[in-house]
Amino acid sequence: MAISSPLRAILHPLNLPAVLCWLAVGLSLPYDRGSEGPLVWTVMAAFLIAFLGDELFGAQRARRGFWFCLQALAALAVCWLAPRGGAAPALLVILVAQLAMSYPLRRAILLAAALDVALYLILSAAGQRGALIITLCFAGFQGFAVLVAHYASRAEQARDRLALVNADLLATRALLADSARDAERLRMARELHDVAGHKLTAMMLNLRALAAEPELGQRREVQLAQQLAGELLGDIRAVVQALRDARGLDLATALRALAAPLPKPALALELDDDLQLTDAALAETLLRVVQEALTNTARHADAAHLRVALHRDGAALDLRIDDDGRVRAPLREGNGLSGMRERVEAAGGELHFSLGPEGSMRIHARFPLHRPALAAVARPA
């Protein structure tokens, strides 16, 4: 049976402890007799909705600050409405842990300090005698939560970086394996052509000389040997041609290996069926361009899908990359895009960046194919 979206969000392993803490705060509210039931529970519900906002309404980086502000206001409001309940400041511990997961450590600590100052002022204004002690106690809880969340976030980032490096190695290994196989096929084709073909040609010449002898020319064995030698030479030439035609790098497998560790965007490939890339340097350039596009889309565009189309257009190879995300800042070439342009230009190509009607990123690159070093050949029909 399918689980509803709110219940799935509550039961998420990272959300469940926070929800249980929120419930514990709610159970402590009756101990503050001065708290107004309907109003405080409305604010509590607002905090829970803001905490689960990403799961309930879609995870978007632009909304994260809004959800944090709403949680801070709701948590401080609960502390104001129920200053003697005892557990209300625990909501700030939940919030501070999220801040440490989303922001640099220094910024998270400063925000936590600002929240604690506000908490102390609220408790003091409510006449709480132990306002400073309560604030310091919960500040200690917040510090512990900040450190745990910060190092957990760093471990997660290290894992993601390791997964990306591993995917890069797998993609590069796939291209190198294809290149090595192509080199071995070419070597075998040359050996068959130069060695076996040469000896068979010599055999045919000797058989032709024997057939010219009056006493041997009419013998069936000589004629059959000539026929078999001719057929064998033709078969070897066909095998040599097949080995040469089978050359080509499996770019699609390498690109899918790059995108595999990323939860999003999902990679959609459109490659010509008859396109066979033979130059390892060009394949490496294409791989790095798509890799940078995947990284930028995952970090900045919040896109769900990335489309990569590679087609042969006359004497050029045409690469188009676009996503369904939105670039929030003005388009400018940072280190990533500049490095992408340098790679394309080093391969003799041209690169253009643009924005789609909805603000999505579009990348268009063209590589000339008339030079031998940038050869892409079509498979025979």
C-alpha atoms as one frame of an Amber mdcrd trajectory, in Angstrom:
protein
   0.000   0.000   0.000   1.378   3.424  -0.948   2.224   5.804   1.883   0.882
   9.349   1.666   3.373  12.162   1.163   2.965  13.786   4.641   3.311  10.438
   6.409   6.324   9.520   4.281   7.930  12.852   5.193   7.289  12.281   8.916
   8.656   8.729   8.835  11.844   9.735   7.017  14.810   8.534   9.139  16.235
  12.062   9.445  12.863  13.649  10.210  11.426  11.150  12.680  13.597  12.174
  15.699  12.755  15.833  15.111   9.027  15.016  14.879   9.242  13.039  18.138
  10.982  16.026  19.763   8.225  18.296  18.460   5.647  15.924  19.955   7.467
  15.964  23.299   7.333  19.770  23.296   3.607  19.535  22.622   3.106  17.159
  25.553   4.917  19.622  27.831   2.653  22.547  26.956  -0.103  21.705  29.480
   2.430  22.275  32.290   2.404  25.972  31.364  -1.029  26.971  32.576  -0.721
  30.418  31.088  -0.400  29.180  27.513  -3.376  29.633  25.212  -4.239  26.202
  23.812  -5.609  26.904  20.315  -3.110  29.646  19.518  -0.021  27.796  20.715
  -1.034  24.651  18.855  -1.587  26.696  15.705   1.971  28.000  16.030   3.213
  24.455  16.727   1.511  23.244  13.568   3.142  26.080  11.629   6.549  24.971
  12.899   5.939  21.366  11.852   4.740  22.403   8.389   7.801  24.622   7.953
  10.067  21.782   9.113   8.565  19.379   6.570   8.208  22.059   3.905  10.828
  20.637   1.534   9.271  17.167   1.557   5.679  18.421   1.370   6.093  21.140
  -1.244   9.208  20.084  -3.134  12.831  20.638  -2.204  13.943  23.947  -3.703
  16.986  25.807  -2.485  15.281  29.169  -2.940  12.580  28.243  -0.401  14.962
  26.958   2.258  15.564  30.376   3.825  11.811  30.987   3.978  11.195  27.706
   5.817  13.992  28.485   8.273  12.583  31.935   9.010   9.117  30.486   9.543
  10.500  27.849  11.925  12.429  30.493  13.879   9.357  32.712  14.260   7.167
  29.760  15.219   9.687  28.396  17.753  10.181  31.790  19.410   6.414  32.336
  19.415   5.901  29.022  21.237   8.538  30.091  23.778   6.659  33.383  24.208
   3.252  31.715  24.589   4.515  28.932  26.876   7.602  30.288  28.660   7.180
  27.985  31.699   6.490  24.714  29.893  10.150  23.832  30.026  10.615  22.079
  26.675   9.613  24.762  24.165  13.233  25.886  23.464  13.918  22.378  22.143
  12.310  23.564  18.899  15.314  25.839  18.456  17.620  22.810  18.740  15.785
  21.238  15.792  16.162  24.446  13.795  19.845  24.938  14.619  20.652  21.374
  13.503  19.091  22.151  10.118  21.070  25.386   9.854  24.295  23.480  10.437
  23.351  21.050   7.658  22.635  23.851   5.176  25.085  26.670   5.951  28.807
  27.010   6.776  29.656  26.338  10.414  30.459  29.959  11.293  27.201  31.231
   9.862  25.209  28.524  11.656  26.845  29.443  14.986  26.061  33.137  14.513
  22.434  32.377  13.706  22.198  30.098  16.741  23.636  32.854  18.944  21.053
  35.311  17.616  18.254  32.834  18.355  19.581  32.313  21.901  19.654  36.063
  22.541  16.038  36.261  21.397  15.167  33.289  23.614  16.784  34.922  26.652
  14.891  38.173  26.061  11.598  36.309  25.692  12.107  34.306  28.882  13.222
  37.392  30.823  10.209  39.377  29.618   7.943  36.527  30.733   9.379  36.715
  34.260  11.271  33.427  34.091  13.778  33.553  36.933  16.161  31.040  35.448
  16.118  32.614  31.977  19.914  32.681  31.678  20.365  29.107  32.956  17.665
  27.773  30.623  19.184  29.628  27.679  22.672  28.331  28.444  21.394  24.761
  28.827  19.655  24.800  25.474  22.636  26.589  23.932  24.701  23.567  24.980
  22.188  21.242  23.321  22.324  23.425  20.222  26.125  23.327  20.180  26.066
  19.542  20.302  23.454  19.444  17.525  25.470  21.885  15.415  28.646  19.821
  15.630  26.876  16.512  14.935  24.953  17.967  12.003  28.022  19.755  10.627
  30.213  16.661  10.624  27.377  14.527   9.291  26.977  17.018   6.445  30.717
  16.958   5.745  30.693  13.150   5.725  27.773  13.180   3.297  29.539  15.674
   1.045  32.712  13.583   1.129  30.683  10.519   0.188  29.091  12.374  -2.717
  32.476  13.649  -3.914  33.878  10.138  -3.691  30.932   8.800  -5.684  31.519
  11.439  -8.363  35.231  10.648  -8.517  34.427   6.962  -8.773  31.939   7.659
 -11.572  34.572   9.755 -13.343  37.065   6.895 -13.070  34.512   4.387 -14.353
  33.643   6.599 -17.308  37.299   7.196 -18.143  38.049   3.493 -17.760  35.226
   2.664 -20.167  36.716   4.990 -22.786  40.230   3.646 -22.206  38.980   0.064
 -22.465  37.251   0.848 -25.741  40.368   2.586 -27.024  42.529  -0.395 -26.011
  40.138  -2.808 -27.705  40.204  -0.695 -30.862  44.002  -0.693 -30.834  44.043
  -4.478 -30.399  41.531  -4.951 -33.229  43.624  -2.747 -35.490  46.785  -4.683
 -34.590  45.080  -8.008 -35.303  43.717  -6.704 -38.599  47.189  -5.597 -39.648
  48.738  -8.900 -38.610  46.140 -10.898 -40.534  46.532  -8.694 -43.591  50.335
  -8.585 -43.566  51.188 -12.117 -42.441  48.371 -14.473 -43.375  47.437 -12.507
 -46.470  51.027 -12.429 -47.686  51.534 -16.170 -47.230  48.215 -17.035 -48.865
  49.108 -14.844 -51.834  52.442 -16.682 -52.140  50.611 -20.019 -51.924  48.230
 -19.013 -54.698  51.132 -18.001 -56.935  52.804 -21.365 -56.367  49.567 -23.224
 -57.060  49.139 -21.203 -60.243  52.637 -22.246 -61.298  51.815 -25.888 -60.613
  48.604 -25.619 -62.578  50.632 -24.408 -65.560  52.472 -27.746 -65.673  50.861
 -30.061 -68.312  51.001 -33.151 -66.111  49.584 -31.321 -63.001  47.236 -28.682
 -64.408  44.394 -31.129 -65.029  44.550 -32.779 -61.635  41.495 -32.166 -59.448
  43.563 -31.751 -56.267  45.477 -28.780 -57.706  42.298 -27.082 -58.886  40.622
 -27.626 -55.490  43.674 -26.230 -53.666  43.547 -23.100 -55.853  39.849 -22.650
 -55.118  40.261 -23.100 -51.350  43.240 -20.705 -51.217  41.254 -18.041 -53.066
  38.250 -18.449 -50.766  40.457 -18.338 -47.666  42.158 -15.153 -48.866  38.731
 -13.581 -49.409  37.589 -14.650 -45.930  40.684 -13.143 -44.322  40.118  -9.862
 -46.158  36.503  -9.832 -44.925  37.638 -10.454 -41.335  40.231  -7.686 -41.606
  37.607  -5.264 -42.911  35.173  -6.259 -40.121  37.838  -5.671 -37.465  38.553
  -2.225 -38.864  34.854  -1.344 -39.136  34.177  -2.467 -35.543  36.258   0.376
 -34.138  34.523   3.004 -32.021  34.237   4.305 -28.450  31.145   3.559 -26.382
  30.435   7.135 -25.330  26.895   6.393 -24.144  28.078   3.940 -21.473  30.692
   6.397 -20.224  28.135   9.226 -19.976  25.653   7.064 -18.083  28.412   6.091
 -15.653  28.999   9.783 -14.952  25.336  10.436 -14.154  24.759   7.246 -12.137
  25.717   8.567  -8.639  23.644  11.748  -8.921  20.083  11.486  -7.534  19.169
  14.241  -9.967  19.152  15.376 -12.674  18.209  12.252 -14.601  20.263  11.958
 -17.784  18.452  11.570 -21.121  20.780  10.678 -24.009  20.054  11.191 -27.690
  22.881   9.819 -29.824  22.805   8.961 -33.522  22.676   5.201 -33.985  25.114
   5.349 -36.878  27.612   7.574 -35.100  30.889   5.889 -34.221  33.462   8.010
 -32.423  37.039   6.922 -32.963  39.113   9.734 -31.472  39.819   9.304 -27.741
  40.738  12.977 -27.242  37.418  14.156 -28.668  35.542  11.583 -26.582  37.346
  12.856 -23.466  36.342  16.437 -24.292  32.698  15.452 -24.752  32.807  13.532
 -21.490  34.170  16.505 -19.533  31.669  18.940 -21.054  28.738  16.734 -20.043
  30.297  16.156 -16.609  30.529  19.891 -15.947  26.954  20.362 -17.162  25.745
  17.637 -14.774  27.631  19.211 -11.856  26.331  22.728 -12.545  22.767  21.507
 -12.984  22.854  19.521  -9.735  24.336  22.435  -7.741  22.657  25.507  -9.155
  19.619  24.770 -11.316  17.519  22.346  -9.212  16.654  20.535 -12.447  15.042
  17.096 -12.564  16.218  16.175 -16.064  19.230  16.903 -18.265  19.042  16.161
 -21.985  22.225  15.479 -23.955  21.870  15.256 -27.738  24.853  14.330 -29.926
  24.333  14.239 -33.677  26.408  14.429 -36.810  25.528  17.516 -38.814  27.333
  17.405 -42.131  31.046  17.868 -41.485  30.550  18.686 -37.804  29.587  16.964
 -34.579  26.750  18.809 -32.843  26.344  18.641 -29.041  23.333  20.205 -27.313
  22.729  20.110 -23.556  19.681  21.586 -21.814  17.792  21.015 -18.564  14.400
  21.782 -17.034  15.769  23.876 -14.160  16.092  27.591 -13.658  19.248  29.703
 -13.398  18.507  32.245 -10.667  21.586  34.444 -11.079  22.596  36.268 -14.265
  24.449  34.021 -16.671  28.191  34.491 -16.328  31.149  32.247 -16.987  32.751
  31.064 -13.782  35.595  28.595 -13.457  33.456  25.666 -14.553  32.039  27.242
 -17.712  35.389  28.832 -18.577  37.097  25.464 -18.259  34.413  23.940 -20.468
  35.023  26.581 -23.136  38.797  26.051 -22.978  38.367  22.294 -23.499  36.070
  22.763 -26.479  38.301  25.354 -28.126  41.376  23.158 -27.549  39.564  20.444
 -29.533  38.931  22.916 -32.371  35.262  23.412 -31.527  32.923  26.280 -30.713
  30.848  26.676 -27.537  27.797  28.852 -26.839  25.778  29.384 -23.661  22.217
  30.684 -23.526  19.100  30.672 -21.362  15.801  29.072 -22.369  12.435  30.870
 -22.146  11.938  29.595 -18.576  15.492  30.354 -17.464  16.983  26.929 -18.091
  20.622  26.556 -19.102  21.425  25.671 -22.710  24.827  24.565 -23.980  25.634
  24.200 -27.682  28.985  22.928 -28.937  30.149  22.040 -32.457  33.267  20.120
 -33.383  34.645  19.911 -36.951  35.079  16.383 -38.281  37.117  17.037 -41.432
  40.423  16.740 -39.568  41.825  13.219 -39.109  42.333  13.800 -35.388  38.606
  14.474 -34.973  37.313  11.665 -37.120  33.867  10.205 -36.518  32.805   7.563
 -38.979  29.443   6.019 -39.621  28.841   2.318 -39.316  28.159   0.594 -42.610
  24.509  -0.131 -43.262
